[in-house]
Amino acid sequence: MEQNKNYENMKFCQSCGMPLTEEGQLGTNADGSRNQDYCSYCWKEGAFTWPQATMEQMIDHCAPMMAQSGFTQEEARQRMRQWFPTLKRWAGEGRQA
């Protein structure tokens, strides 16, 4: 990722990994409140916007956007395959023994 940013204290969407830097990027719960774990692209009105998505489909969807940060799409996919299983939505998926 970009070199001069401090990612250690940032919040990320627990589905797609998007940095959550502004209130308006947060998804909404069924009661209209902001969800602190998911972005507005992944979570709307208390549910996933793409509920049938697999982790690999989400990686394929996100790779072109991450590639805009200076990675090739394949580098982006490799990084996401390592990172996504640590996100709440994908916890435990994709881990190799």
Biopython code that builds the backbone (N, CA, C, O; Angstrom):
import numpy as np
from Bio.PDB.StructureBuilder import StructureBuilder

atoms = [
    (1, "MET", "N", (0.835, -1.164, 0.000)),
    (1, "MET", "CA", (0.000, 0.000, 0.000)),
    (1, "MET", "C", (0.891, 1.242, 0.000)),
    (1, "MET", "O", (2.115, 1.141, 0.093)),
    (2, "GLU", "N", (0.268, 2.402, -0.105)),
    (2, "GLU", "CA", (1.052, 3.616, -0.159)),
    (2, "GLU", "C", (1.958, 3.686, 1.055)),
    (2, "GLU", "O", (1.562, 3.338, 2.167)),
    (3, "GLN", "N", (3.185, 4.143, 0.823)),
    (3, "GLN", "CA", (4.214, 3.985, 1.828)),
    (3, "GLN", "C", (4.113, 4.919, 3.020)),
    (3, "GLN", "O", (4.487, 4.513, 4.120)),
    (4, "ASN", "N", (3.637, 6.129, 2.870)),
    (4, "ASN", "CA", (3.671, 7.079, 3.964)),
    (4, "ASN", "C", (2.373, 7.162, 4.755)),
    (4, "ASN", "O", (2.129, 8.163, 5.430)),
    (5, "LYS", "N", (1.564, 6.165, 4.688)),
    (5, "LYS", "CA", (0.321, 6.153, 5.454)),
    (5, "LYS", "C", (0.468, 5.220, 6.641)),
    (5, "LYS", "O", (1.139, 4.191, 6.560)),
    (6, "ASN", "N", (-0.172, 5.593, 7.751)),
    (6, "ASN", "CA", (-0.154, 4.761, 8.934)),
    (6, "ASN", "C", (-1.408, 3.889, 8.936)),
    (6, "ASN", "O", (-2.480, 4.345, 9.336)),
    (7, "TYR", "N", (-1.282, 2.653, 8.496)),
    (7, "TYR", "CA", (-2.425, 1.739, 8.406)),
    (7, "TYR", "C", (-2.692, 1.031, 9.727)),
    (7, "TYR", "O", (-3.728, 0.388, 9.895)),
    (8, "GLU", "N", (-1.761, 1.151, 10.660)),
    (8, "GLU", "CA", (-1.882, 0.424, 11.920)),
    (8, "GLU", "C", (-3.138, 0.809, 12.694)),
    (8, "GLU", "O", (-3.787, -0.053, 13.287)),
    (9, "ASN", "N", (-3.484, 2.089, 12.693)),
    (9, "ASN", "CA", (-4.623, 2.554, 13.481)),
    (9, "ASN", "C", (-5.873, 2.776, 12.645)),
    (9, "ASN", "O", (-6.874, 3.281, 13.155)),
    (10, "MET", "N", (-5.834, 2.411, 11.381)),
    (10, "MET", "CA", (-6.994, 2.596, 10.511)),
    (10, "MET", "C", (-8.000, 1.478, 10.706)),
    (10, "MET", "O", (-7.655, 0.353, 11.067)),
    (11, "LYS", "N", (-9.260, 1.824, 10.453)),
    (11, "LYS", "CA", (-10.313, 0.813, 10.419)),
    (11, "LYS", "C", (-10.525, 0.424, 8.965)),
    (11, "LYS", "O", (-10.423, 1.260, 8.068)),
    (12, "PHE", "N", (-10.816, -0.836, 8.740)),
    (12, "PHE", "CA", (-11.065, -1.354, 7.401)),
    (12, "PHE", "C", (-12.382, -2.104, 7.386)),
    (12, "PHE", "O", (-12.764, -2.722, 8.379)),
    (13, "CYS", "N", (-13.074, -2.051, 6.260)),
    (13, "CYS", "CA", (-14.285, -2.841, 6.092)),
    (13, "CYS", "C", (-13.942, -4.308, 6.319)),
    (13, "CYS", "O", (-12.958, -4.815, 5.778)),
    (14, "GLN", "N", (-14.745, -4.975, 7.108)),
    (14, "GLN", "CA", (-14.500, -6.375, 7.448)),
    (14, "GLN", "C", (-15.044, -7.340, 6.401)),
    (14, "GLN", "O", (-15.179, -8.537, 6.657)),
    (15, "SER", "N", (-15.356, -6.810, 5.218)),
    (15, "SER", "CA", (-15.768, -7.630, 4.085)),
    (15, "SER", "C", (-14.843, -7.415, 2.892)),
    (15, "SER", "O", (-14.312, -8.375, 2.334)),
    (16, "CYS", "N", (-14.647, -6.138, 2.495)),
    (16, "CYS", "CA", (-13.855, -5.850, 1.292)),
    (16, "CYS", "C", (-12.487, -5.258, 1.594)),
    (16, "CYS", "O", (-11.646, -5.167, 0.700)),
    (17, "GLY", "N", (-12.250, -4.856, 2.834)),
    (17, "GLY", "CA", (-10.959, -4.302, 3.210)),
    (17, "GLY", "C", (-10.776, -2.818, 2.916)),
    (17, "GLY", "O", (-9.683, -2.285, 3.108)),
    (18, "MET", "N", (-11.816, -2.147, 2.459)),
    (18, "MET", "CA", (-11.708, -0.726, 2.154)),
    (18, "MET", "C", (-11.396, 0.060, 3.424)),
    (18, "MET", "O", (-12.011, -0.184, 4.462)),
    (19, "PRO", "N", (-10.441, 1.009, 3.362)),
    (19, "PRO", "CA", (-10.199, 1.860, 4.531)),
    (19, "PRO", "C", (-11.455, 2.669, 4.866)),
    (19, "PRO", "O", (-12.095, 3.236, 3.981)),
    (20, "LEU", "N", (-11.791, 2.714, 6.139)),
    (20, "LEU", "CA", (-12.955, 3.465, 6.595)),
    (20, "LEU", "C", (-12.445, 4.718, 7.296)),
    (20, "LEU", "O", (-12.141, 4.696, 8.488)),
    (21, "THR", "N", (-12.356, 5.800, 6.548)),
    (21, "THR", "CA", (-11.765, 7.022, 7.065)),
    (21, "THR", "C", (-12.792, 8.117, 7.332)),
    (21, "THR", "O", (-12.470, 9.123, 7.966)),
    (22, "GLU", "N", (-14.027, 7.935, 6.856)),
    (22, "GLU", "CA", (-15.067, 8.942, 7.039)),
    (22, "GLU", "C", (-16.380, 8.261, 7.439)),
    (22, "GLU", "O", (-16.660, 7.136, 7.027)),
    (23, "GLU", "N", (-17.160, 8.951, 8.232)),
    (23, "GLU", "CA", (-18.444, 8.425, 8.706)),
    (23, "GLU", "C", (-19.339, 7.982, 7.545)),
    (23, "GLU", "O", (-20.008, 6.952, 7.636)),
    (24, "GLY", "N", (-19.353, 8.747, 6.466)),
    (24, "GLY", "CA", (-20.203, 8.444, 5.325)),
    (24, "GLY", "C", (-19.842, 7.169, 4.591)),
    (24, "GLY", "O", (-20.621, 6.689, 3.768)),
    (25, "GLN", "N", (-18.670, 6.609, 4.875)),
    (25, "GLN", "CA", (-18.259, 5.360, 4.239)),
    (25, "GLN", "C", (-18.819, 4.141, 4.965)),
    (25, "GLN", "O", (-18.766, 3.029, 4.440)),
    (26, "LEU", "N", (-19.347, 4.339, 6.154)),
    (26, "LEU", "CA", (-19.860, 3.216, 6.945)),
    (26, "LEU", "C", (-21.208, 2.750, 6.422)),
    (26, "LEU", "O", (-22.040, 3.553, 5.998)),
    (27, "GLY", "N", (-21.409, 1.442, 6.459)),
    (27, "GLY", "CA", (-22.689, 0.869, 6.081)),
    (27, "GLY", "C", (-23.754, 1.210, 7.101)),
    (27, "GLY", "O", (-23.466, 1.797, 8.143)),
    (28, "THR", "N", (-24.996, 0.835, 6.793)),
    (28, "THR", "CA", (-26.107, 1.135, 7.700)),
    (28, "THR", "C", (-26.740, -0.147, 8.230)),
    (28, "THR", "O", (-26.837, -1.155, 7.529)),
    (29, "ASN", "N", (-27.162, -0.076, 9.479)),
    (29, "ASN", "CA", (-27.896, -1.172, 10.106)),
    (29, "ASN", "C", (-29.372, -1.040, 9.767)),
    (29, "ASN", "O", (-29.795, -0.033, 9.198)),
    (30, "ALA", "N", (-30.148, -2.045, 10.112)),
    (30, "ALA", "CA", (-31.583, -2.043, 9.819)),
    (30, "ALA", "C", (-32.297, -0.841, 10.442)),
    (30, "ALA", "O", (-33.285, -0.353, 9.893)),
    (31, "ASP", "N", (-31.798, -0.364, 11.586)),
    (31, "ASP", "CA", (-32.428, 0.783, 12.259)),
    (31, "ASP", "C", (-31.915, 2.130, 11.745)),
    (31, "ASP", "O", (-32.301, 3.182, 12.254)),
    (32, "GLY", "N", (-31.041, 2.091, 10.731)),
    (32, "GLY", "CA", (-30.514, 3.321, 10.143)),
    (32, "GLY", "C", (-29.223, 3.813, 10.761)),
    (32, "GLY", "O", (-28.604, 4.739, 10.238)),
    (33, "SER", "N", (-28.802, 3.210, 11.870)),
    (33, "SER", "CA", (-27.535, 3.605, 12.486)),
    (33, "SER", "C", (-26.363, 3.119, 11.634)),
    (33, "SER", "O", (-26.513, 2.219, 10.808)),
    (34, "ARG", "N", (-25.220, 3.716, 11.842)),
    (34, "ARG", "CA", (-24.016, 3.337, 11.093)),
    (34, "ARG", "C", (-23.421, 2.059, 11.659)),
    (34, "ARG", "O", (-23.346, 1.885, 12.876)),
    (35, "ASN", "N", (-23.000, 1.174, 10.778)),
    (35, "ASN", "CA", (-22.333, -0.055, 11.178)),
    (35, "ASN", "C", (-20.837, 0.215, 11.199)),
    (35, "ASN", "O", (-20.281, 0.690, 10.208)),
    (36, "GLN", "N", (-20.193, -0.072, 12.287)),
    (36, "GLN", "CA", (-18.777, 0.240, 12.463)),
    (36, "GLN", "C", (-17.835, -0.775, 11.814)),
    (36, "GLN", "O", (-16.628, -0.542, 11.754)),
    (37, "ASP", "N", (-18.374, -1.899, 11.328)),
    (37, "ASP", "CA", (-17.522, -2.951, 10.773)),
    (37, "ASP", "C", (-17.483, -2.996, 9.244)),
    (37, "ASP", "O", (-16.502, -3.460, 8.663)),
    (38, "TYR", "N", (-18.530, -2.522, 8.600)),
    (38, "TYR", "CA", (-18.637, -2.698, 7.155)),
    (38, "TYR", "C", (-18.874, -1.381, 6.432)),
    (38, "TYR", "O", (-19.493, -0.468, 6.976)),
    (39, "CYS", "N", (-18.379, -1.289, 5.205)),
    (39, "CYS", "CA", (-18.550, -0.083, 4.397)),
    (39, "CYS", "C", (-19.943, -0.040, 3.763)),
    (39, "CYS", "O", (-20.686, -1.022, 3.772)),
    (40, "SER", "N", (-20.262, 1.116, 3.223)),
    (40, "SER", "CA", (-21.584, 1.310, 2.615)),
    (40, "SER", "C", (-21.759, 0.496, 1.337)),
    (40, "SER", "O", (-22.890, 0.274, 0.903)),
    (41, "TYR", "N", (-20.675, 0.051, 0.733)),
    (41, "TYR", "CA", (-20.774, -0.789, -0.461)),
    (41, "TYR", "C", (-21.115, -2.239, -0.108)),
    (41, "TYR", "O", (-21.760, -2.941, -0.887)),
    (42, "CYS", "N", (-20.673, -2.681, 1.078)),
    (42, "CYS", "CA", (-20.865, -4.075, 1.490)),
    (42, "CYS", "C", (-22.076, -4.294, 2.398)),
    (42, "CYS", "O", (-22.623, -5.396, 2.429)),
    (43, "TRP", "N", (-22.507, -3.264, 3.139)),
    (43, "TRP", "CA", (-23.540, -3.438, 4.160)),
    (43, "TRP", "C", (-24.557, -2.310, 4.054)),
    (43, "TRP", "O", (-24.206, -1.136, 4.174)),
    (44, "LYS", "N", (-25.805, -2.665, 3.832)),
    (44, "LYS", "CA", (-26.855, -1.659, 3.708)),
    (44, "LYS", "C", (-28.115, -2.178, 4.381)),
    (44, "LYS", "O", (-28.547, -3.306, 4.141)),
    (45, "GLU", "N", (-28.695, -1.340, 5.224)),
    (45, "GLU", "CA", (-29.948, -1.654, 5.919)),
    (45, "GLU", "C", (-29.896, -2.996, 6.653)),
    (45, "GLU", "O", (-30.870, -3.747, 6.674)),
    (46, "GLY", "N", (-28.731, -3.279, 7.258)),
    (46, "GLY", "CA", (-28.598, -4.451, 8.115)),
    (46, "GLY", "C", (-28.269, -5.756, 7.426)),
    (46, "GLY", "O", (-28.411, -6.823, 8.023)),
    (47, "ALA", "N", (-27.827, -5.692, 6.168)),
    (47, "ALA", "CA", (-27.507, -6.931, 5.449)),
    (47, "ALA", "C", (-26.394, -6.681, 4.432)),
    (47, "ALA", "O", (-26.161, -5.552, 3.999)),
    (48, "PHE", "N", (-25.726, -7.755, 4.070)),
    (48, "PHE", "CA", (-24.715, -7.646, 3.020)),
    (48, "PHE", "C", (-25.388, -7.314, 1.691)),
    (48, "PHE", "O", (-26.452, -7.850, 1.380)),
    (49, "THR", "N", (-24.777, -6.443, 0.919)),
    (49, "THR", "CA", (-25.326, -6.072, -0.383)),
    (49, "THR", "C", (-25.064, -7.154, -1.425)),
    (49, "THR", "O", (-25.738, -7.201, -2.454)),
    (50, "TRP", "N", (-24.094, -8.017, -1.166)),
    (50, "TRP", "CA", (-23.752, -9.125, -2.060)),
    (50, "TRP", "C", (-23.635, -10.380, -1.186)),
    (50, "TRP", "O", (-22.537, -10.896, -0.981)),
    (51, "PRO", "N", (-24.772, -10.867, -0.674)),
    (51, "PRO", "CA", (-24.729, -11.943, 0.318)),
    (51, "PRO", "C", (-24.179, -13.266, -0.203)),
    (51, "PRO", "O", (-23.622, -14.048, 0.567)),
    (52, "GLN", "N", (-24.326, -13.523, -1.479)),
    (52, "GLN", "CA", (-23.866, -14.797, -2.038)),
    (52, "GLN", "C", (-22.383, -14.785, -2.414)),
    (52, "GLN", "O", (-21.852, -15.811, -2.840)),
    (53, "ALA", "N", (-21.712, -13.653, -2.265)),
    (53, "ALA", "CA", (-20.305, -13.542, -2.662)),
    (53, "ALA", "C", (-19.432, -14.501, -1.867)),
    (53, "ALA", "O", (-19.612, -14.690, -0.664)),
    (54, "THR", "N", (-18.493, -15.094, -2.568)),
    (54, "THR", "CA", (-17.460, -15.880, -1.898)),
    (54, "THR", "C", (-16.262, -14.958, -1.661)),
    (54, "THR", "O", (-16.183, -13.874, -2.239)),
    (55, "MET", "N", (-15.356, -15.384, -0.829)),
    (55, "MET", "CA", (-14.161, -14.591, -0.583)),
    (55, "MET", "C", (-13.393, -14.367, -1.889)),
    (55, "MET", "O", (-12.909, -13.265, -2.147)),
    (56, "GLU", "N", (-13.286, -15.394, -2.694)),
    (56, "GLU", "CA", (-12.540, -15.268, -3.960)),
    (56, "GLU", "C", (-13.234, -14.294, -4.915)),
    (56, "GLU", "O", (-12.560, -13.544, -5.619)),
    (57, "GLN", "N", (-14.557, -14.294, -4.949)),
    (57, "GLN", "CA", (-15.273, -13.331, -5.784)),
    (57, "GLN", "C", (-15.031, -11.909, -5.300)),
    (57, "GLN", "O", (-14.876, -10.995, -6.109)),
    (58, "MET", "N", (-14.998, -11.717, -3.982)),
    (58, "MET", "CA", (-14.740, -10.388, -3.441)),
    (58, "MET", "C", (-13.317, -9.947, -3.795)),
    (58, "MET", "O", (-13.092, -8.785, -4.133)),
    (59, "ILE", "N", (-12.385, -10.850, -3.720)),
    (59, "ILE", "CA", (-11.004, -10.530, -4.096)),
    (59, "ILE", "C", (-10.942, -10.116, -5.562)),
    (59, "ILE", "O", (-10.304, -9.118, -5.896)),
    (60, "ASP", "N", (-11.593, -10.865, -6.430)),
    (60, "ASP", "CA", (-11.607, -10.515, -7.859)),
    (60, "ASP", "C", (-12.240, -9.145, -8.083)),
    (60, "ASP", "O", (-11.793, -8.383, -8.941)),
    (61, "HIS", "N", (-13.269, -8.838, -7.320)),
    (61, "HIS", "CA", (-13.955, -7.552, -7.443)),
    (61, "HIS", "C", (-13.074, -6.397, -6.952)),
    (61, "HIS", "O", (-13.088, -5.315, -7.540)),
    (62, "CYS", "N", (-12.317, -6.621, -5.889)),
    (62, "CYS", "CA", (-11.523, -5.559, -5.261)),
    (62, "CYS", "C", (-10.127, -5.378, -5.864)),
    (62, "CYS", "O", (-9.538, -4.306, -5.729)),
    (63, "ALA", "N", (-9.596, -6.392, -6.515)),
    (63, "ALA", "CA", (-8.223, -6.332, -7.034)),
    (63, "ALA", "C", (-7.971, -5.127, -7.940)),
    (63, "ALA", "O", (-6.939, -4.473, -7.782)),
    (64, "PRO", "N", (-8.857, -4.802, -8.877)),
    (64, "PRO", "CA", (-8.585, -3.629, -9.729)),
    (64, "PRO", "C", (-8.480, -2.328, -8.929)),
    (64, "PRO", "O", (-7.693, -1.449, -9.280)),
    (65, "MET", "N", (-9.264, -2.200, -7.864)),
    (65, "MET", "CA", (-9.204, -0.979, -7.045)),
    (65, "MET", "C", (-7.908, -0.924, -6.251)),
    (65, "MET", "O", (-7.293, 0.136, -6.137)),
    (66, "MET", "N", (-7.492, -2.052, -5.706)),
    (66, "MET", "CA", (-6.237, -2.087, -4.955)),
    (66, "MET", "C", (-5.052, -1.875, -5.894)),
    (66, "MET", "O", (-4.034, -1.310, -5.493)),
    (67, "ALA", "N", (-5.182, -2.320, -7.127)),
    (67, "ALA", "CA", (-4.104, -2.136, -8.108)),
    (67, "ALA", "C", (-3.859, -0.652, -8.376)),
    (67, "ALA", "O", (-2.761, -0.280, -8.792)),
    (68, "GLN", "N", (-4.844, 0.190, -8.151)),
    (68, "GLN", "CA", (-4.663, 1.630, -8.325)),
    (68, "GLN", "C", (-3.726, 2.220, -7.272)),
    (68, "GLN", "O", (-3.289, 3.365, -7.398)),
    (69, "SER", "N", (-3.417, 1.445, -6.237)),
    (69, "SER", "CA", (-2.501, 1.895, -5.181)),
    (69, "SER", "C", (-1.062, 1.520, -5.469)),
    (69, "SER", "O", (-0.201, 1.652, -4.599)),
    (70, "GLY", "N", (-0.791, 1.054, -6.679)),
    (70, "GLY", "CA", (0.591, 0.767, -7.059)),
    (70, "GLY", "C", (0.955, -0.702, -7.142)),
    (70, "GLY", "O", (2.123, -1.030, -7.350)),
    (71, "PHE", "N", (0.003, -1.585, -6.987)),
    (71, "PHE", "CA", (0.237, -3.017, -7.117)),
    (71, "PHE", "C", (-0.249, -3.484, -8.478)),
    (71, "PHE", "O", (-1.085, -2.829, -9.101)),
    (72, "THR", "N", (0.269, -4.609, -8.939)),
    (72, "THR", "CA", (-0.372, -5.259, -10.071)),
    (72, "THR", "C", (-1.619, -5.946, -9.525)),
    (72, "THR", "O", (-1.744, -6.139, -8.316)),
    (73, "GLN", "N", (-2.537, -6.312, -10.409)),
    (73, "GLN", "CA", (-3.737, -7.008, -9.931)),
    (73, "GLN", "C", (-3.379, -8.340, -9.283)),
    (73, "GLN", "O", (-4.017, -8.744, -8.311)),
    (74, "GLU", "N", (-2.377, -9.018, -9.805)),
    (74, "GLU", "CA", (-1.995, -10.296, -9.208)),
    (74, "GLU", "C", (-1.372, -10.099, -7.826)),
    (74, "GLU", "O", (-1.646, -10.877, -6.913)),
    (75, "GLU", "N", (-0.539, -9.073, -7.661)),
    (75, "GLU", "CA", (0.000, -8.770, -6.326)),
    (75, "GLU", "C", (-1.129, -8.430, -5.354)),
    (75, "GLU", "O", (-1.119, -8.861, -4.201)),
    (76, "ALA", "N", (-2.096, -7.656, -5.830)),
    (76, "ALA", "CA", (-3.242, -7.302, -4.996)),
    (76, "ALA", "C", (-3.994, -8.556, -4.574)),
    (76, "ALA", "O", (-4.352, -8.701, -3.405)),
    (77, "ARG", "N", (-4.237, -9.467, -5.520)),
    (77, "ARG", "CA", (-4.948, -10.713, -5.193)),
    (77, "ARG", "C", (-4.181, -11.529, -4.152)),
    (77, "ARG", "O", (-4.775, -12.050, -3.209)),
    (78, "GLN", "N", (-2.877, -11.640, -4.321)),
    (78, "GLN", "CA", (-2.072, -12.405, -3.374)),
    (78, "GLN", "C", (-2.150, -11.815, -1.973)),
    (78, "GLN", "O", (-2.304, -12.546, -0.994)),
    (79, "ARG", "N", (-2.044, -10.495, -1.877)),
    (79, "ARG", "CA", (-2.129, -9.845, -0.566)),
    (79, "ARG", "C", (-3.503, -10.044, 0.056)),
    (79, "ARG", "O", (-3.617, -10.318, 1.250)),
    (80, "MET", "N", (-4.549, -9.905, -0.758)),
    (80, "MET", "CA", (-5.904, -10.068, -0.227)),
    (80, "MET", "C", (-6.162, -11.509, 0.195)),
    (80, "MET", "O", (-6.872, -11.740, 1.173)),
    (81, "ARG", "N", (-5.606, -12.482, -0.517)),
    (81, "ARG", "CA", (-5.794, -13.891, -0.125)),
    (81, "ARG", "C", (-5.172, -14.162, 1.235)),
    (81, "ARG", "O", (-5.626, -15.049, 1.957)),
    (82, "GLN", "N", (-4.143, -13.414, 1.592)),
    (82, "GLN", "CA", (-3.533, -13.564, 2.912)),
    (82, "GLN", "C", (-4.305, -12.781, 3.974)),
    (82, "GLN", "O", (-4.423, -13.233, 5.113)),
    (83, "TRP", "N", (-4.826, -11.619, 3.609)),
    (83, "TRP", "CA", (-5.437, -10.709, 4.574)),
    (83, "TRP", "C", (-6.922, -10.988, 4.807)),
    (83, "TRP", "O", (-7.383, -10.934, 5.947)),
    (84, "PHE", "N", (-7.673, -11.282, 3.756)),
    (84, "PHE", "CA", (-9.122, -11.431, 3.887)),
    (84, "PHE", "C", (-9.555, -12.471, 4.919)),
    (84, "PHE", "O", (-10.551, -12.242, 5.606)),
    (85, "PRO", "N", (-8.858, -13.608, 5.065)),
    (85, "PRO", "CA", (-9.295, -14.567, 6.094)),
    (85, "PRO", "C", (-9.214, -14.016, 7.519)),
    (85, "PRO", "O", (-9.737, -14.634, 8.446)),
    (86, "THR", "N", (-8.568, -12.866, 7.708)),
    (86, "THR", "CA", (-8.516, -12.255, 9.033)),
    (86, "THR", "C", (-9.671, -11.280, 9.248)),
    (86, "THR", "O", (-9.890, -10.832, 10.374)),
    (87, "LEU", "N", (-10.414, -10.941, 8.191)),
    (87, "LEU", "CA", (-11.566, -10.045, 8.310)),
    (87, "LEU", "C", (-12.771, -10.827, 8.824)),
    (87, "LEU", "O", (-12.898, -12.023, 8.561)),
    (88, "LYS", "N", (-13.659, -10.148, 9.560)),
    (88, "LYS", "CA", (-14.795, -10.826, 10.209)),
    (88, "LYS", "C", (-15.637, -11.662, 9.245)),
    (88, "LYS", "O", (-16.003, -12.793, 9.563)),
    (89, "ARG", "N", (-15.944, -11.111, 8.069)),
    (89, "ARG", "CA", (-16.816, -11.844, 7.149)),
    (89, "ARG", "C", (-16.186, -13.138, 6.673)),
    (89, "ARG", "O", (-16.893, -14.124, 6.468)),
    (90, "TRP", "N", (-14.909, -13.158, 6.497)),
    (90, "TRP", "CA", (-14.230, -14.307, 5.888)),
    (90, "TRP", "C", (-13.403, -15.101, 6.882)),
    (90, "TRP", "O", (-12.640, -15.974, 6.468)),
    (91, "ALA", "N", (-13.520, -14.839, 8.157)),
    (91, "ALA", "CA", (-12.686, -15.478, 9.173)),
    (91, "ALA", "C", (-12.626, -16.995, 8.968)),
    (91, "ALA", "O", (-13.651, -17.677, 8.963)),
    (92, "GLY", "N", (-11.432, -17.493, 8.805)),
    (92, "GLY", "CA", (-11.219, -18.933, 8.636)),
    (92, "GLY", "C", (-11.240, -19.428, 7.218)),
    (92, "GLY", "O", (-10.821, -20.557, 6.964)),
    (93, "GLU", "N", (-11.722, -18.610, 6.258)),
    (93, "GLU", "CA", (-11.763, -19.067, 4.866)),
    (93, "GLU", "C", (-10.406, -18.870, 4.202)),
    (93, "GLU", "O", (-9.697, -17.905, 4.487)),
    (94, "GLY", "N", (-10.062, -19.776, 3.332)),
    (94, "GLY", "CA", (-8.884, -19.608, 2.499)),
    (94, "GLY", "C", (-7.559, -19.904, 3.171)),
    (94, "GLY", "O", (-6.505, -19.696, 2.570)),
    (95, "ARG", "N", (-7.587, -20.377, 4.386)),
    (95, "ARG", "CA", (-6.313, -20.657, 5.070)),
    (95, "ARG", "C", (-5.748, -21.989, 4.603)),
    (95, "ARG", "O", (-6.459, -22.987, 4.485)),
    (96, "GLN", "N", (-4.476, -21.972, 4.348)),
    (96, "GLN", "CA", (-3.790, -23.184, 3.897)),
    (96, "GLN", "C", (-3.102, -23.832, 5.104)),
    (96, "GLN", "O", (-2.529, -23.135, 5.941)),
    (97, "ALA", "N", (-3.160, -25.133, 5.189)),
    (97, "ALA", "CA", (-2.518, -25.849, 6.303)),
    (97, "ALA", "C", (-1.028, -25.982, 6.068)),
    (97, "ALA", "O", (-0.321, -26.554, 6.897)),
]
sb = StructureBuilder()
sb.init_structure("model")
sb.init_model(0)
sb.init_chain("A")
sb.init_seg("    ")
for serial, (resi, resn, name, xyz) in enumerate(atoms, 1):
    if name == "N":
        sb.init_residue(resn, " ", resi, " ")
    sb.init_atom(name, np.array(xyz, "f"), 0.0, 1.0, " ", f" {name:<3s}", serial, name[0])
structure = sb.get_structure()
